[in-house]
């Protein structure tokens, strides 16, 4: 059974940085896509970033230039480096992985941006 476990969330001041991790229980090289979504209180889940097996990254316009997605196949871990965070980016951040027709989700990690 595939498990994705996020970590690295927490409280950060506006303008600060956090690095999220998503550890997979299986070899992540088998996944065509991996990425991150986030969901703020009372809002719909929002796509943040995606990275392909070939390390091609795509970002939502709102995070482009500030967030960096990466994957370490040897460690079976997906990362999201987040810089210059703003209060409106307070949300639960979820990682996901796509393997042909199946999509797997982590349980989420809370990111709170507040002074």
C-alpha positions as CSV (number, residue, x, y, z in Angstrom):
1,X,0.0,0.0,0.0
2,X,1.3,3.4,-1.0
3,X,1.8,5.9,1.8
4,X,2.7,9.5,1.5
5,X,3.7,11.3,4.7
6,X,4.2,15.1,4.7
7,X,6.3,17.0,7.2
8,X,7.9,20.3,7.7
9,X,4.8,22.5,8.3
10,X,4.5,24.9,11.1
11,X,4.3,28.5,12.1
12,X,6.3,31.0,10.2
13,X,6.3,34.8,10.1
14,X,5.3,36.7,6.9
15,X,8.2,36.8,4.5
16,X,9.7,33.7,6.0
17,X,10.5,30.3,4.5
18,X,9.6,26.7,5.1
19,X,10.6,23.4,3.4
20,X,8.0,20.7,3.2
21,X,8.8,17.1,2.7
22,X,6.7,14.2,1.4
23,X,8.2,10.8,2.1
24,X,6.8,7.9,0.1
25,X,6.7,4.3,1.1
26,X,7.5,3.1,-2.4
27,X,10.0,4.0,-5.2
28,X,8.9,7.4,-6.4
29,X,10.5,7.0,-9.7
30,X,7.5,4.9,-10.7
31,X,5.2,8.0,-10.4
32,X,4.6,10.0,-13.6
33,X,3.8,13.1,-11.6
34,X,4.2,14.3,-8.1
35,X,3.1,17.6,-6.6
36,X,1.5,19.7,-4.0
37,X,-1.9,21.1,-3.4
38,X,-3.1,23.3,-0.5
39,X,-6.4,24.1,1.1
40,X,-7.1,27.1,3.2
41,X,-9.9,27.3,5.7
42,X,-13.3,27.6,3.9
43,X,-11.7,27.5,0.4
44,X,-11.3,24.9,-2.3
45,X,-8.2,22.9,-2.7
46,X,-5.7,24.8,-4.8
47,X,-3.0,23.3,-7.0
48,X,0.5,24.6,-6.1
49,X,3.1,22.8,-8.1
50,X,3.9,19.6,-10.0
51,X,7.1,17.8,-11.1
52,X,7.3,15.1,-13.6
53,X,9.5,11.9,-13.6
54,X,11.8,13.9,-15.9
55,X,12.1,16.7,-13.3
56,X,10.0,19.1,-15.3
57,X,8.3,21.5,-12.9
58,X,5.2,23.6,-13.2
59,X,3.9,26.2,-10.7
60,X,0.7,28.1,-10.0
61,X,1.2,31.7,-11.0
62,X,0.7,32.7,-7.4
63,X,3.8,30.9,-6.2
64,X,6.1,31.1,-9.3
65,X,9.4,32.6,-8.4
66,X,9.0,31.9,-4.7
67,X,8.4,28.1,-4.4
68,X,10.6,25.3,-5.7
69,X,9.5,21.7,-6.1
70,X,12.0,19.0,-6.3
71,X,12.3,15.2,-5.9
72,X,15.0,12.9,-4.6
73,X,14.4,9.5,-6.1
74,X,17.2,7.9,-3.9
75,X,15.4,9.1,-0.8
76,X,11.9,8.6,-2.2
77,X,11.0,12.1,-1.1
78,X,9.3,15.1,-2.6
79,X,10.1,18.6,-1.4
80,X,8.6,22.0,-1.6
81,X,10.8,24.9,-0.7
82,X,8.6,27.9,0.1
83,X,10.0,31.4,0.3
84,X,8.5,34.8,1.1
85,X,5.4,33.3,2.5
86,X,2.3,35.5,3.0
87,X,-0.5,35.1,5.5
88,X,-3.0,34.2,2.8
89,X,-0.9,31.1,2.2
90,X,-1.9,29.6,5.5
91,X,-3.3,26.3,4.6
92,X,-3.0,22.5,4.9
93,X,-0.5,21.4,2.2
94,X,-1.0,18.0,0.6
95,X,1.4,16.0,-1.5
96,X,0.2,13.7,-4.2
97,X,1.6,11.1,-6.6
98,X,0.2,9.8,-9.9
99,X,0.9,6.4,-11.2
100,X,-0.8,6.0,-14.6
101,X,-4.4,5.9,-13.5
102,X,-4.1,6.0,-9.7
103,X,-3.5,9.1,-7.5
104,X,-2.3,8.8,-4.0
105,X,-2.5,11.5,-1.3
106,X,-0.8,12.3,1.9
107,X,-2.6,13.4,5.0
108,X,-1.5,17.0,4.8
109,X,0.7,19.3,6.9
110,X,-0.4,22.6,8.4
111,X,1.4,25.8,7.4
112,X,0.5,28.9,9.3
113,X,1.9,32.3,8.2
114,X,1.3,34.8,11.0
115,X,3.2,37.4,13.0
